[in-house]
């Protein structure tokens, strides 16, 4: 059976995990879009058939991407007619649309649709007439093409309750938490001593919350490690000249993730909780922090904060209150007994982050698609 991944970007660590899992069982092919504007990740799988489509496009604006997306779609269909897939594995509305259009050329194939984030233009209240129109178009488009979806992969169960239950049967849903491949953490060694360091490791988004961390770190006397890149270099520029901040920049997840976590004492995962996607999403930082026995700081009012506090693996703060974050950083960095309580919470919950049972379910569900 041939499975083709159709992605609008170079595969990120989450998609690399899916490719890793499936390439041992099936003939896996990758077709991806290189937008030539911002490449956060690098190609990891050089042992599978890969097709790169280089078309320059705006990274964040769907309106400015309309023409490039059309050009990309033409190229994708051309490759798919050559590859002749049995299953298309994709994510996000634009890629789902392209995969569904392939039905014009072939009928007997299946679609696996994965969602790691809910589209802001769909899930949040529109700010303008243009956004209202976009919301209507995107919603109708996704609902129409979702009729072709055979499996819906969600990284948070809350995504289904918040949106997808309205038009996709729960029987098609598979919950795949964004748990890391622990083989990349074999060299992880918990930090012992030195200045207390808060780590933000991953794509740098939600700049207001990053700025809040920078301000809070200066006033609480802790260090920061930023590892990752954003859509621009504003946060990187803010870190220049600050003795307590290390800006590591772009990294290779597979080979560098363990050494990055070696350098930190706790994990920062505070995002803009005014956004509905942030309220229901579950970032990979939750699972990485539990495995590494590093307390995590989350934003109040989110599903992440609910789980963090329930499991006793971290603490939550108001995503707009720098003084609250300062107090938390002071407590977590100075109160050893409190810190160790959270570490024990991580240790207690390690059994819950075994990815193997989720992988087995996904493989079983894919096998049943035949």
N, C-alpha and C positions, 0 to 999 in steps of 0.2 A: 504494500500500500504506500502511495506517495503523498506526503503531507507538505504543502507549500506554505511557508510563513510569508504573508504580505504585510509589510510594515512601512510606516511613514517616516521612519528614522532608523539609524543604526541600532541593532538590538541592545537594549539596556540589560542590566543584570537579571531582571525578572524574566524577560524573554529569553535570555541566554539559558536560564534554568529550564525553561520549557523545551528549548532546542536540545539541550543536553539530555533531557529525559527521553525525548521522542526519537532522537537519531540512533539510539541503540536498538530500537524496536522497528523503526520504519525508515523508508527512504525519504529523508528530509531535504527540502530545497528552501533557500532563502531569497526573497525578492524584496529589496528595500530602497527607500528614497533617500538619497543624499541631497539635502536642500542647499548645500554649499554656503550656509550662513552660520550655523552653530552645531558643531558635532561634540556632544558631551562625552560620548562613548566611542570605543574603538571595536573593530571587528574581532571577535574571539574565536569564531569557528571557521577555520580554514580547511576543514576536512569535509565540508558539505558543498554541494553545488550552490553557487551564489551569483545573483544578478544585482548589480548596483545600477540604479537609475539616477543619473546626475541632472537635476533640473533645479535651478536656483529659485528659491521661494522664501517669502516672509515667514518667520518662524512662529509668530503668535497670532497674526490676524487671518482668520478664515476667509474674509472678504478679499484680501490681497492675494490669497492663495488659490482663488477660483480657477484662473487660467492655467497656472502651473499644475494644479491638481488634475485638470482635464488632460493635460499633456502626459502626466504621470500615468493616468488611467489607461490611455492609449498604449503606452509602453508595457504596462502590467498585463493587459489583455493579450498583447502580442506574445509575451513570454509564456503566459498561461496556456495559450493554444499550442505552444511548442512543448511545454512540460507535461501537459495532460494530467493534472492532479486528481487525486481521489478526495482529498480534504484540503480546504483552505483555512488556515489559522490566522486570524487577524484581530485588530483592536481599533476602536474609535469609529465614529460614524462615516467619515470619508472613505476609510478603507473598507468598511462593511459594504458601502454602496458600490465600490468598484468590484468587490468579490461577487456581489449579487448580480451585477450586470453581466458577469461571465456566464450566467445562465442562458444568455442569448446564443452562446456557442457550445455549451455542454450542459446536460441536465443531471447526469448521474454523479454528482459530487456533493460533499457535505461542507458546512461552514461551522467553524468554532470561533466564537466571538468573546474576546476577553476584555474586561473593564477593570482598570486600576484606579481610575478617577472619573467622577461624574463631570460632564461638560458644564462649565460655569454658565454658559449662555443658555443652557437648558434648565439647570437646577436652581439658579438664582433669579431673583426678580430683575427684569430688564431695567436699565437706566435710561434708555432712549427709545425712540420710535424704531430706529434701525435695529437695536437689540431685540425689540419685541418681534419685529419681522423675522430676524434670524432665528429666534427661539421657535417661532411657528414653523419655519421651514425645516430646521434641524429636527424638531420633534416629529413632524410628519414623515420626514425622510427616514429617521431611525425606526419608527413604528412600521413603516411600509417594508423596509428591507429586513427587519427582524423576523418577518414571516419565514425567511429562508434559513434562519439560524437553527442549528441542530443541538449545539451545546453553548450555554452561556457561562463563562468562567468569571467569577467575581472574587476580588481580593478582600472584600468586606461584605458580610451578610446584610448589613444595613443598606447597601446599594439596592438590593432587591426590594426591601420594604419602602425605601424612599422614592423609587422610580420604576424599576423594571417589572414589578408585580402587575402593573397596569396593562402590559401587553405581551409578556413572555411567560409561558407556563413554568411553574416552579419545578416541574419534572425535568426541565432542560438545564436547570441551574447546578453548577458545581462550585463549591466554595474552595478556593485555593489561596490560603493566607500567604502573604509575601515573606515566607520564612527563608532564611538564607541557606545556601548549600554549605553545610558545616565543614566540608573538606577544605574550604578556603580559610577556615579559622584554626587550622591545626597548629599554626605557629603563634596563635594568640597567647599572650601571657599578661595576666592582670597587672596593671601599673602598681608599683609599690614605692611610695615616697615621692618627693619632689613637690612642686607647687600644684595646688588643686587645679585641674584643667577640665573645662566643659567642652565637649566635642559636638560639632555639627558636621556630620559626614553625609554627603549626598548633594543632589542638585540644589543650588542656592536660589530659593524662591521666597516669596513673602518677605520682602525687604524690610518692612516696618518691624517685623519680629526679629530680624537679624540685627537691626539697629538697636532695638531694645536690649538684646543680649550684650552688644558691645558697650552700651552705656552702663548696664547693670554690672558687667564684669569689672569695669574701672572703679565703681563705687563699692564693690564687695571684695575686691582684692584677689579675684581669681583669674586664671588664664583661659584663653579660648584657642581651640584648634578648629579652623574652617578647612574642610577638605571637599572640593567640588567646585563647579563653576556655575554661573548664572547666565541670564540673557544679556547682561552687560557687566561692566567691571566696577559698578558703584560700591559694592560692599568691599571688594578687594582694595579699592582706593582708600576707603575709610580705615582700613587696617594698617596702611602704610605708616611707619614710624611709631606704632604702638608696641611697646615692649612686651605687653602681656598677651599679644595676639599673634598666632602663627597662621598665615594663609597658605595652605598647601597647594591649592588649585586642583587641576585635573588629575585623576588617578585611575589606575587599572584595578577594577574591583577584585578580580580573581587573585592577582598577585600582591596587592597592596592593602586590602581591607583589614587583614589581621594586624599589620604593623601600625595602621592608623588607630585602631581601637586600643592597641598597646599604650598609646600616649594619653588616654583620657581617663577621667575619674567618674564622669557621668555624661549622659546623652541629652542633648537639647532637641526637642521635637515640638516646639511651639509655633503654630501657624495661625493664619487669620481665621479665627473661629466665627467671624461674621459670614463666612462663605459656607454654603450648605454642603459642598463636597468635603470640606475640612471637618465638618461636624460628624460625618459618617465614615470617612476613610480610615484605613489602618495601614500606616507606613511600615516599611521593613525595619525601621529603627526600633520598633517595639520588640521584635523578635531578636534582633542583633543585641540589644541591650540586655535582654533576659539571658541569652546565651553567655554573654561576656560578664554577667553579674555586675552591670553598671546601672545605677538608678537612672530613670528617665524623667525628664520634665516635659509635661504635655500642657495643652491649652484647655482651660475649663470649658465645660459645655460641649465637649466632643465625646464621641464613642471611645476614642483612644484614652481620654482621661478617665472615663468610666471603668475601662478594663484595667488601666494602670493602678487605680486606687483599689479596685476590687481584689486584684492580685497582690497588692502591697509591694509593687516593684518600682514605684516612683511617686511623684507629686505633680499636682496641676496648679497653674497660675492663670490669672486673667491675661489674655493675650495683648492687652493694651496698658497694663499696669506695671511700669518699670519698678516701682517701689516694692510691689509684691514679689517680683522676680529677685530683687536685691535681697530681700529677707529670706527667700528660699535658698539662694546661693550662699548666704552667710550661714544658715542653719546646716545645710547639707555639707558644707566644706569644713565647718568647725565642730559640729556635734557628731563625734565618732560613733556614739551609740545609735543615734538616729540613722546615720549613713549605713551602718552595718545591718540595721533592721531591714532596710530596703534591699541590700545585697542578699540577705537571707531570703527575702521574698522572691528575688530573681532565681536563686538556687532552687527554691521550692517549686517553681513553675517551669523548670527546664523540660520536664517530661511533656508539657503541652505544646512544645515547639518542634516536635518530631515531624519532619516533612514527609517521611516515607509513607505514612498512611494516606496522606492527601495525594501523593504521586500515584499510589496504587489505585486509588479511586478514579483519578483522571485517566490512567491507562485502561482501566476496566471500561469506563464510559466510552472512550474512543474505540476500543475493540468492538463494542456493541453497535457502533455506527455502521459497521459493515453490513 
